[in-house]
Amino acid sequence: MLDSQISISLEEFFLFRNYVHQEYGIALKDEEITQIGSRLTRLMLESKSTNFKDFYLKAKNDATNKLKDGIIDTITSVETDWFRDTNPWLFFRDKILPNFIDDLRNKRRENVVIWSAGASTGQEPYSIAMLVDETVKKEPKINSKQFFILATDISPSSLYIANSGRYSEISMKNEMLKAYKSKYFEKTDKIYEIKNEIKKMIYFMKFNLLNNMDDLPTFDVIFCRNVATHFSLDMKIKLYEKLAEKLDSKGMLFIGKDESLNSYSNDFERFEYQESSFYRLRKIDV
């Protein structure tokens, strides 16, 4: 049983707040002190630390990264869904994918590279893969291997779930998903497991969005939706600078429906299609 008397001091909270900002770009708010302390208590006790400051020092000097991984797992909140917000997915299915298929068919491109940045427990990249597979199967001369889908997240536990592709019945309650459940999932008891043909389309990788992106490919589509919400202003600016460098000149960036690039980046121009919006790199007049 956890000791209900253990609480994090303001000084200790500031240590963790500075740490997660420097390492991950996350800006914790003052009013989150009780919540963060509560979330970290179990980890602190499991590490046999005498207090939160002792735990912080152990984590900061942890060569195995186990404590660091535990902290980011605990602090980051997972909120995701299949085909989240619907409209961007309808646009992706009905407009973007047919254009890619036409390019592939007519040899204007050899492949399509897509990034799900902040993939969480996998619903977003699997949503991408299902739509790609559905579209490709209508084109006998196009192979799903011509689509490379990279899915990254900073949370090891989220990536573990994503890699397993196994989801509870309650997590499958999504209207758009209904058409794909019988086609792309195997059900055992109350667990839905996505089929291997879809799993094979995605490469999952642990990645911190603040890290150097030089080794990443250039992307035709980047989904970075609701990822930067908890980033500080300076970290948001740095993130979108990096994404601009990794997006193809004709590529598209999708962010969350309640997010905006105003105040963070001048590299992108916003476009609307029906009830969906996306960003392209701003053309520079020479």
LINPELIN-V704136 format. One record per residue. N is the residue number from 1. PHI is phi in radians with two decimals (999 if undefined). Layout:
BEGIN
[[N | PHI] [N | PHI]]
END
This chain:
BEGIN
[[1 | 999] [2 | -1.27] [3 | -1.31] [4 | -1.20] [5 | -1.48] [6 | -1.29] [7 | -2.48] [8 | -1.57] [9 | -1.42] [10 | -1.09] [11 | -1.07] [12 | -1.17] [13 | -1.07] [14 | -1.11] [15 | -1.06] [16 | -1.22] [17 | -1.12] [18 | -1.12] [19 | -1.12] [20 | -1.23] [21 | -1.24] [22 | -1.17] [23 | -1.45] [24 | -2.26] [25 | 1.42] [26 | -1.41] [27 | -1.85] [28 | -1.36] [29 | -1.64] [30 | -0.96] [31 | -1.28] [32 | -1.57] [33 | -0.99] [34 | -1.18] [35 | -1.08] [36 | -1.14] [37 | -1.04] [38 | -1.12] [39 | -1.17] [40 | -1.53] [41 | -1.01] [42 | -1.06] [43 | -1.08] [44 | -1.09] [45 | -1.21] [46 | -1.13] [47 | -1.45] [48 | 1.04] [49 | -1.49] [50 | -1.47] [51 | -2.78] [52 | -1.21] [53 | -1.17] [54 | -1.07] [55 | -1.12] [56 | -1.02] [57 | -1.13] [58 | -1.11] [59 | -1.15] [60 | -1.13] [61 | -1.84] [62 | -1.41] [63 | -1.23] [64 | -1.42] [65 | 1.22] [66 | -1.14] [67 | -1.22] [68 | -1.09] [69 | -1.09] [70 | -1.12] [71 | -1.14] [72 | -1.20] [73 | -1.06] [74 | -1.33] [75 | -1.37] [76 | -1.32] [77 | -1.66] [78 | -1.69] [79 | -2.41] [80 | -2.59] [81 | -2.83] [82 | -1.21] [83 | 0.86] [84 | -1.03] [85 | 1.31] [86 | 1.04] [87 | -0.99] [88 | -1.05] [89 | -1.29] [90 | -1.13] [91 | -1.12] [92 | -1.07] [93 | -1.25] [94 | -1.56] [95 | -2.15] [96 | -1.20] [97 | -1.07] [98 | -1.03] [99 | -1.17] [100 | -1.10] [101 | -1.06] [102 | -1.11] [103 | -1.11] [104 | -1.17] [105 | -1.09] [106 | -1.73] [107 | 1.09] [108 | -1.43] [109 | -2.65] [110 | -1.73] [111 | -2.72] [112 | -2.24] [113 | -2.04] [114 | -2.18] [115 | -2.14] [116 | -1.75] [117 | -1.61] [118 | 1.52] [119 | -1.32] [120 | 0.94] [121 | -1.55] [122 | 1.80] [123 | -1.06] [124 | -1.16] [125 | -1.10] [126 | -1.20] [127 | -1.09] [128 | -1.04] [129 | -1.11] [130 | -1.12] [131 | -1.17] [132 | -1.10] [133 | -1.06] [134 | -1.04] [135 | -1.26] [136 | -1.13] [137 | -1.15] [138 | -1.53] [139 | -2.14] [140 | -1.06] [141 | -1.60] [142 | -1.90] [143 | -1.93] [144 | -1.07] [145 | -1.21] [146 | -1.36] [147 | -1.89] [148 | -1.87] [149 | -2.00] [150 | -1.74] [151 | -2.18] [152 | -2.17] [153 | -2.74] [154 | -1.64] [155 | -1.63] [156 | -1.06] [157 | -1.20] [158 | -1.13] [159 | -1.16] [160 | -1.09] [161 | -1.13] [162 | -1.05] [163 | -1.12] [164 | -1.24] [165 | 1.14] [166 | -1.99] [167 | -2.40] [168 | -1.29] [169 | -1.07] [170 | -1.17] [171 | -1.38] [172 | -1.71] [173 | -1.46] [174 | -2.53] [175 | -1.05] [176 | -1.20] [177 | -1.23] [178 | -0.89] [179 | -1.19] [180 | -1.87] [181 | -1.07] [182 | -1.30] [183 | -1.41] [184 | -2.08] [185 | -2.23] [186 | -1.86] [187 | -1.84] [188 | -2.23] [189 | 0.97] [190 | -1.93] [191 | -1.96] [192 | -1.84] [193 | -2.01] [194 | -1.22] [195 | -1.21] [196 | -1.05] [197 | -1.07] [198 | -1.48] [199 | -0.99] [200 | -1.15] [201 | -1.40] [202 | -2.11] [203 | -1.92] [204 | -1.59] [205 | -2.62] [206 | -1.29] [207 | -2.72] [208 | -1.62] [209 | -1.13] [210 | -1.51] [211 | -1.33] [212 | -1.07] [213 | -1.88] [214 | -1.03] [215 | -1.44] [216 | -1.44] [217 | -1.30] [218 | -1.48] [219 | -1.88] [220 | -1.46] [221 | -2.44] [222 | -2.12] [223 | -1.74] [224 | -2.26] [225 | -1.76] [226 | 1.06] [227 | -1.60] [228 | -1.49] [229 | -0.96] [230 | -1.73] [231 | -1.38] [232 | -1.31] [233 | -0.99] [234 | -1.16] [235 | -1.26] [236 | -1.11] [237 | -1.05] [238 | -1.13] [239 | -1.06] [240 | -1.24] [241 | -1.10] [242 | -1.17] [243 | -1.11] [244 | -1.09] [245 | -1.29] [246 | -1.71] [247 | -1.62] [248 | -1.04] [249 | -1.03] [250 | -1.90] [251 | -1.38] [252 | -2.26] [253 | -1.98] [254 | -1.96] [255 | -2.08] [256 | -1.13] [257 | -1.11] [258 | -1.74] [259 | -1.72] [260 | -2.57] [261 | -1.62] [262 | -0.99] [263 | 1.37] [264 | -1.97] [265 | -2.74] [266 | -1.88] [267 | -1.41] [268 | -2.05] [269 | -2.11] [270 | -1.52] [271 | -2.24] [272 | -2.15] [273 | -2.37] [274 | 0.93] [275 | -1.82] [276 | -2.05] [277 | -2.32] [278 | -2.68] [279 | -2.19] [280 | -2.15] [281 | -1.13] [282 | -1.23] [283 | -1.32] [284 | -1.76] [285 | -1.29] [286 | -1.79]]
END
